[in-house]
Amino acid sequence: MKQQEFAGRRKELMEIAGNGSIIIQPSSQEHVRNRDVYYPYRPDSDFHFLTGFGEPLSVAVLIPGRPQGEFILFCREKDQDAEIWHGRRSGLEGACTFYGADDAFPIEDLDEILPGLLENKDRIYYTMGRYADFDQRVIGWLNHVTEMARAGVHAPDQFISLSHLVHEMRLIKSPAEIRVMRRAAAISSTAHSRAMKITKPGLFEYQVEAEIMHSFMDQGSRSPAYPSIVGAGRNSCILHYTENNEKLKNGDMLLIDAGAEVESYASDITRTFPVNGKFSRNQKIVYEIVLAAQLAAIAEVKPGNRWNQPHDAAVAVITEGLLDMGILKGSLQKLIQTEACRPYYMHKTGHWLGMDVHDVGDYKIADQWRVFEPGMVTTIEPGLYFSAFTKGLPKKWHNIGIRIEDDVLVTSSGCDVLSDAPKTVKEIEDLMRAVH
């Protein structure tokens, strides 16, 4: 993504904050995996959204109207010895040249410089509670400036959460963001198709996961957006199953929830299909209900509709399906009103999608479900989970877990489904038959 995109975001944020304010956004910390080995580093999403800077030990400071420059980046200096061992650093010069910082200072100088930047400011925009250690540093800087009152220096007397402003910005995707998310969805769709092609009885779940990861990387995505869920049979009924270590059995359904990350933007796709490539009668009955629910929900994603409408549409279809199957009994309207489907469909039909797989943005405003606007991206993912442990469920339905999930962009006239992996019974069976 071009630096003009990040500069535009900073400009928009500073215009909202106004003169007299200071905005402080640290990046995430590195985390130890074991002893002296670290997990692969990923920057804080809000920090990356504003800077595009991907190195650890970095803090962005924005000061609207500052004559010497509004964007200050604290980061690591160039260090030849460290770079030999751990990779290249941008350094202070690179922070300005490649990332648009007006000033860059060593991260070690943060405690010395930051209090001076707080002097005579009216408002601090900072998100408390995300990084506890950094919270204490901010409080310490503020106390230091407060103690200078007798010298004619005043400290900020307003402390405003930065996350609300940034998260509202992140909720509406720009054309550049949409292009990246389209690519992530396309990579993921190809990976799901590949998984269908190689799946057969006798493989292990982790072998299918390996094919997905190979497909991600082969297409340019270095990381999944979240731990992949590859659950067959009884495991398909565990919503966030990630062990992925059991053998695929003939006659089981395989649920795969996997999405690639591209340039820190997530995709999130789920497909469910028979391990042997052919739906049984009962599997097909359940699958067709979930697919009909998903299509009904997608039809409700359009400007002017509210966030809850896709979920309500999916619940109505699923409840009617469970009634037709004989699993639920009674009046359809009453069953819908009492959420009688919850033992079998216990989650919402979607969530915001963006830099985080469960992305930021309020779902309600003033106790009212949010209205869809162009540029929002949501998942649509109804499901039915017939666990063998569900009381009173006939055995013929046991261990059939089905979820179908796509990434859906709200457009000016309706919606656009970004993901296109096969999902009808015919498409899946035709694809799997061609390679088995």
C-alpha positions in Angstrom: 0.0 0.0 0.0 1.4 3.4 -1.0 2.6 5.9 1.7 0.0 8.4 0.4 -2.7 6.1 1.9 -1.1 6.3 5.4 -0.5 10.0 5.1 -4.1 10.6 4.2 -5.2 8.7 7.3 -3.0 10.7 9.6 -4.2 13.9 8.1 -7.8 12.9 8.6 -7.2 11.9 12.2 -5.4 15.1 13.0 -8.2 17.2 11.5 -10.6 15.4 13.8 -8.3 15.9 16.9 -7.6 19.5 16.1 -4.8 21.9 17.2 -3.9 21.7 20.8 -4.0 17.9 20.8 -1.3 15.2 20.9 -1.9 11.7 19.6 0.2 8.8 20.9 0.1 5.4 19.3 2.6 2.7 20.3 3.0 -0.5 18.4 2.8 -4.0 19.8 5.6 -5.7 21.8 7.6 -8.7 20.8 6.5 -11.9 22.6 8.8 -14.8 23.6 7.8 -18.1 22.2 10.4 -20.0 24.2 13.6 -18.9 25.9 15.3 -16.5 23.4 13.0 -17.3 20.4 10.2 -14.9 19.6 7.0 -15.3 17.8 6.9 -13.8 14.3 6.3 -10.1 14.9 3.1 -8.4 13.7 2.6 -4.6 14.5 -0.4 -3.3 16.3 -3.2 -2.9 13.8 -4.0 0.7 14.8 -0.3 1.7 14.6 0.1 0.0 11.2 -3.1 1.7 10.0 -1.5 5.1 10.7 2.1 4.5 9.7 2.6 1.4 7.6 5.7 0.8 9.8 6.4 -2.8 10.6 9.2 -2.8 13.1 9.0 -3.5 16.8 9.9 -1.0 19.5 8.2 1.9 17.8 5.8 4.7 18.8 4.0 7.2 16.6 3.2 10.7 17.8 1.0 13.1 15.9 0.8 16.8 16.8 -1.6 18.8 14.7 -0.2 22.2 13.7 3.4 21.6 15.1 5.6 23.9 13.0 8.6 21.5 13.0 6.4 18.7 11.6 3.3 16.9 12.7 4.4 13.2 12.5 7.1 12.0 14.8 8.3 8.4 14.8 10.3 6.9 17.6 12.1 3.7 16.4 15.3 1.7 16.6 18.4 3.2 15.1 20.5 1.5 12.4 22.9 -1.0 14.0 25.1 -3.1 11.7 25.9 -5.8 14.3 22.2 -6.2 15.2 21.1 -6.2 11.6 23.6 -9.0 10.8 21.9 -11.2 13.4 18.2 -10.1 13.2 17.6 -8.4 9.9 17.6 -4.9 8.4 16.2 -1.8 10.2 14.9 1.4 8.7 16.6 3.6 11.2 15.8 7.2 11.8 16.6 8.3 8.2 14.5 5.5 6.7 11.6 6.4 9.0 11.5 9.8 7.3 12.5 8.8 3.8 10.3 5.7 3.4 7.5 6.2 5.9 6.9 10.0 5.8 7.9 10.9 9.3 8.7 14.6 9.7 11.0 13.8 12.6 12.4 10.5 13.9 14.1 9.9 17.3 15.7 6.8 18.9 13.2 4.8 20.9 15.6 5.0 23.8 15.0 8.7 24.0 11.2 8.4 24.3 11.1 9.2 28.1 13.3 12.2 27.6 11.5 13.8 24.6 7.8 12.9 25.1 7.1 15.0 28.2 8.3 18.1 26.3 5.8 17.3 23.5 3.0 17.2 26.1 3.7 20.7 27.3 0.9 23.2 26.8 -1.3 20.7 25.0 -5.0 20.6 25.8 -5.9 17.0 24.9 -4.2 13.6 24.8 -5.5 11.0 22.4 -4.4 7.7 23.7 -5.9 4.2 24.2 -5.6 3.1 27.8 -5.7 -0.6 28.7 -4.1 -2.1 25.7 -0.5 -2.0 26.9 -0.3 -1.8 30.7 3.4 -0.9 30.9 3.1 1.9 28.3 0.0 3.2 30.2 2.2 3.8 33.2 4.8 5.6 31.2 2.1 7.9 29.7 0.8 8.7 33.3 4.4 9.3 34.4 4.9 11.8 31.5 1.7 13.6 32.3 2.5 13.8 36.0 5.9 15.3 35.1 4.4 18.0 33.0 1.7 18.7 35.7 4.4 19.4 38.2 5.8 22.2 36.0 2.7 24.4 36.6 4.7 27.0 38.6 7.0 27.5 35.6 4.0 28.5 33.5 3.6 25.2 31.8 0.2 23.6 31.6 -0.5 19.9 31.1 -3.3 18.4 29.0 -6.5 18.3 31.0 -8.5 16.1 28.6 -7.7 12.4 28.1 -9.6 11.0 25.1 -9.6 7.4 23.9 -7.9 7.2 20.6 -9.3 3.8 19.6 -12.8 5.1 19.0 -11.6 7.6 16.4 -9.2 5.2 14.7 -11.7 2.3 14.7 -14.4 4.4 13.1 -11.9 5.2 10.3 -10.9 1.6 10.0 -14.5 0.5 9.6 -15.0 2.1 6.2 -12.5 0.7 3.8 -10.8 2.8 1.1 -10.4 1.7 -2.5 -6.8 0.7 -1.7 -7.9 -1.4 1.3 -10.6 -3.1 -0.7 -8.1 -4.0 -3.4 -5.9 -5.7 -0.8 -8.9 -7.5 0.8 -10.0 -8.7 -2.6 -6.6 -10.2 -3.1 -6.6 -11.9 0.3 -10.1 -13.4 -0.4 -8.9 -14.6 -3.8 -5.8 -16.3 -2.3 -8.0 -17.9 0.4 -10.6 -19.1 -2.1 -7.9 -20.8 -4.2 -6.6 -22.5 -1.0 -10.0 -23.8 -0.1 -10.5 -25.2 -3.6 -7.1 -26.9 -3.3 -8.1 -28.4 0.0 -11.2 -29.9 -1.5 -9.1 -31.4 -4.3 -6.6 -33.2 -2.0 -9.0 -34.3 0.7 -9.6 -38.0 1.0 -10.2 -40.6 3.8 -7.0 -41.5 5.6 -5.3 -38.1 5.6 -4.9 -36.2 8.8 -6.5 -32.8 9.4 -3.0 -31.2 9.7 -2.1 -32.5 6.2 -5.0 -30.6 4.8 -4.0 -27.6 6.8 -0.5 -27.9 5.3 -1.9 -27.7 1.8 -3.8 -24.6 2.8 -0.7 -23.0 4.2 1.3 -24.0 1.1 -1.4 -22.4 -1.1 -1.3 -19.2 0.9 2.4 -18.8 0.7 2.6 -19.9 -2.9 0.3 -17.0 -3.8 2.2 -14.5 -1.7 0.6 -14.5 1.7 3.2 -15.2 4.4 0.7 -15.8 7.2 -2.8 -16.9 7.9 -5.0 -14.2 9.4 -5.8 -16.6 12.3 -5.1 -20.2 13.3 -6.8 -22.4 10.7 -9.7 -24.6 11.8 -9.6 -28.0 10.0 -12.2 -30.2 11.8 -13.7 -33.5 10.5 -16.6 -35.4 12.0 -17.1 -34.6 15.6 -14.5 -31.9 15.4 -16.7 -30.0 12.9 -19.0 -29.2 15.8 -16.3 -27.4 17.8 -16.5 -23.8 16.8 -12.9 -22.8 17.3 -11.2 -26.2 17.0 -7.5 -25.9 16.2 -5.9 -29.1 17.2 -6.2 -30.4 13.6 -4.6 -33.7 14.5 -7.2 -36.4 13.8 -7.5 -38.7 10.8 -10.2 -38.1 8.2 -12.8 -40.8 8.0 -14.9 -42.0 5.1 -18.5 -40.6 5.6 -17.4 -37.6 7.7 -17.8 -33.9 6.8 -14.7 -31.7 7.0 -15.1 -28.1 8.1 -12.3 -25.7 7.1 -12.2 -22.1 8.4 -9.1 -20.5 7.0 -8.1 -17.1 5.7 -4.9 -15.6 4.4 -3.5 -12.3 5.6 -2.2 -9.8 3.0 -0.5 -6.6 3.9 -2.0 -6.9 7.4 -5.5 -7.4 6.0 -7.5 -10.5 6.8 -9.8 -12.8 4.8 -12.1 -15.2 6.6 -13.7 -18.1 4.6 -15.3 -21.3 5.8 -16.3 -24.3 3.6 -17.6 -27.6 4.7 -17.6 -30.7 2.4 -17.6 -34.5 2.6 -14.3 -36.2 3.1 -15.1 -38.8 0.4 -16.4 -36.1 -2.1 -20.1 -37.2 -2.0 -22.8 -35.8 0.3 -24.9 -38.3 2.1 -28.7 -37.7 2.1 -28.6 -36.3 5.7 -25.5 -34.3 5.1 -27.1 -32.7 2.1 -30.3 -31.8 4.0 -28.3 -30.0 6.6 -26.0 -28.4 4.1 -28.8 -27.0 1.9 -30.4 -25.4 5.0 -27.2 -23.6 5.9 -26.5 -22.5 2.3 -30.1 -21.1 2.0 -29.6 -19.3 5.3 -26.3 -17.8 4.0 -27.8 -16.6 0.7 -30.8 -15.1 2.6 -28.4 -13.3 4.9 -26.2 -12.0 2.1 -29.3 -10.5 0.4 -29.8 -8.3 3.5 -26.3 -6.8 3.3 -26.9 -3.4 1.6 -26.8 0.3 2.5 -29.7 1.3 4.8 -30.2 -2.1 6.3 -29.1 -2.7 9.9 -26.4 -5.0 11.2 -28.9 -7.5 12.7 -30.9 -8.0 9.5 -28.6 -10.6 7.9 -28.6 -12.6 11.2 -32.4 -12.4 11.5 -32.8 -13.7 8.0 -30.4 -16.6 8.6 -32.2 -17.5 11.9 -35.5 -17.6 10.1 -34.3 -19.9 7.4 -32.4 -22.2 9.9 -35.4 -22.4 12.3 -37.7 -23.3 9.5 -35.3 -26.0 8.3 -35.0 -27.5 11.8 -38.8 -27.5 12.0 -39.0 -29.3 8.6 -36.4 -31.8 9.9 -38.5 -32.6 13.0 -35.7 -31.4 15.3 -37.8 -28.4 16.4 -41.6 -28.6 17.0 -44.2 -25.9 17.3 -45.1 -22.6 15.7 -42.4 -21.2 13.4 -42.8 -17.6 14.5 -42.7 -18.5 18.2 -39.6 -20.7 17.6 -37.9 -17.8 15.9 -38.9 -15.4 18.7 -37.6 -17.7 21.4 -34.4 -18.4 19.5 -35.1 -22.1 19.7 -32.3 -22.8 17.2 -29.6 -21.8 19.6 -28.6 -25.3 20.7 -27.7 -25.9 17.1 -26.8 -22.4 15.9 -25.2 -20.5 18.8 -23.3 -17.7 17.2 -24.0 -14.5 15.2 -24.1 -14.6 11.4 -21.0 -12.4 10.9 -18.5 -9.8 12.2 -16.6 -6.9 10.8 -13.5 -7.8 8.8 -10.4 -5.8 8.0 -6.9 -5.6 9.6 -8.2 -7.9 12.3 -10.2 -11.0 11.5 -12.7 -9.9 14.1 -12.3 -6.3 13.1 -13.0 -3.1 15.0 -16.1 -0.9 14.8 -19.2 -0.6 16.9 -22.2 -2.9 16.1 -24.6 -0.6 17.9 -24.9 3.2 18.1 -27.1 4.6 20.9 -28.6 1.1 21.5 -29.6 0.8 17.8 -28.1 -1.7 15.4 -25.7 0.0 13.1 -26.7 0.8 9.5 -24.6 -0.6 6.7 -22.6 1.9 4.7 -20.6 1.5 1.5 -17.0 0.4 2.3 -17.9 -1.8 5.3 -16.8 -5.4 5.0 -18.5 -8.2 7.0 -18.4 -11.9 7.1 -21.6 -13.9 6.6 -21.3 -17.3 8.3 -24.4 -19.2 9.4 -24.0 -22.7 10.6 -25.6 -25.8 12.1 -23.7 -28.0 14.6 -25.2 -31.3 15.6 -22.9 -32.5 18.3 -23.4 -36.1 19.7 -23.6 -34.5 23.1 -26.8 -32.4 22.3 -29.6 -33.8 24.4 -32.4 -35.4 22.5 -30.8 -35.1 19.0 -31.5 -38.2 16.9 -28.3 -40.2 16.3 -28.6 -40.0 12.5 -27.7 -36.3 12.7 -24.7 -36.8 15.1 -21.4 -35.1 14.3 -22.6 -33.1 11.3 -21.2 -29.6 11.7 -21.6 -27.2 8.8 -20.6 -23.6 8.4 -20.4 -21.6 5.2 -18.6 -18.2 5.4 -17.8 -15.5 2.9 -16.4 -12.0 3.0 -19.0 -9.4 1.9 -18.3 -5.8 0.9 -21.1 -3.3 1.2 -21.4 -1.3 -2.0 -23.4 1.8 -3.0 -26.1 -0.4 -4.5 -26.0 -3.6 -2.5 -23.0 -5.9 -1.8 -20.2 -7.7 -3.4 -19.1 -11.2 -2.2 -15.3 -11.1 -2.3 -14.7 -14.8 -1.8 -15.6 -17.3 -4.5 -14.6 -20.8 -3.4 -17.1 -23.5 -4.5 -20.0 -23.8 -2.2 -23.0 -25.4 -3.8 -23.4 -29.2 -3.5 -22.9 -29.6 -7.2 -19.8 -27.4 -7.4 -18.2 -29.2 -4.5 -19.0 -32.7 -5.7 -18.0 -31.9 -9.3 -14.6 -30.5 -8.2 -13.9 -33.4 -5.9 -15.0 -36.0 -8.4 -12.7 -34.6 -11.0 -9.6 -35.4 -8.9 -10.6 -38.5 -7.0 
